[in-house]
């Protein structure tokens, strides 16, 4: 974890605000900037000596640095934490690791370099280039062949190494049969001892996706926190869920409101399946998506081991161990076309490797 002073220098308030769904009010002028949220308050952001500061209209105490911004909205990030400072650190650590570009970049000062596809050398992979995925992540040849058209080898021009890249696109390309590399807005990158995003990637809006259905609206869409989790799920459950006729997506970690709205709007008639991690944050992602699909405002607060929900004029509490989409549906009465699928371990890649190890051990004992 970095210090709070580090975060003040490296995480713009606008990066966090836009990830939460705040939108720039261009009519309000360029300096300072006014951001509005459809469900929350209006904030004003200014630059002071290289750092951004904000204040909230009609809330005197809700102002200050990016630390204060996260502190006053900590419940919106759905991070598990024991102390407030731990929660703030978790949120900002995730943003500090994701270089940021914004469609409103020209309207505010930042040292962050926007995503530029010319900064990278790209080539299509062969199976021999994907040994990290096969040897270390347990993905077999059949799975890699199915997803190879949706993977690129990415070498940043300032680096000597080449990474496995999962290209991000904006939602207007999601139900097209083909994609053009010129439309890439970022990369989810993996390699030995490395996982992250390419510099400047549009993490707040872009998504990796594999349309195995070809063209048109698929009957089912599956959303994971990483491309590797999505591919692991495919390998285990391809036939059970008819995945060859589906679309699989990755949010690349923390699922932003923009990303969720993007794939809801891109596939309005498809049934949505979530593959988020089997932990508190993953269950809360399911619940956020369900409310967004149903068009319902959701407020969440945490007090010790209790998660407090407010939705559709209903207030109810669930303990951390009780939080799930099923229990939320029972308490809220909201029933959108979303189903949450959970791995037996933390995530589906962990589940895949556990199954592989069990099969190997059984085979070894039989000799």
Secondary structure, DSSP 8 states (H G I E B T S, - for coil): ---HHHHHHHS-HHHHHHHTT-EE-GGG-SSSEEEE-SSS--EEEEEETTEEEEEETTEEEEEESHHHHHHTTGGGTT---SSHHHHHHHHHHHHHTS----TTGGGS--------GGGEEEEE--GGGGHIIIIIT---HHHHHHHGGG-EEEEETT-S--EEEEEEB-GGGTTSS---GGG--EEEEEETTEEEE-TT--TTT-BEEEETT-SS--SEEEEESSHHHHHHHHHHHTTTTTGGGSEEEE--SS--HHHHHHHHHHTTTSEEEE---SSHHHHHHHHHHHHHHHT--EEEEEETTEEEEEETTEEEEEEGGG-SHHHHHHHH----SEEE---SSSSHHHHHHHHHHHHHHHHHHT-
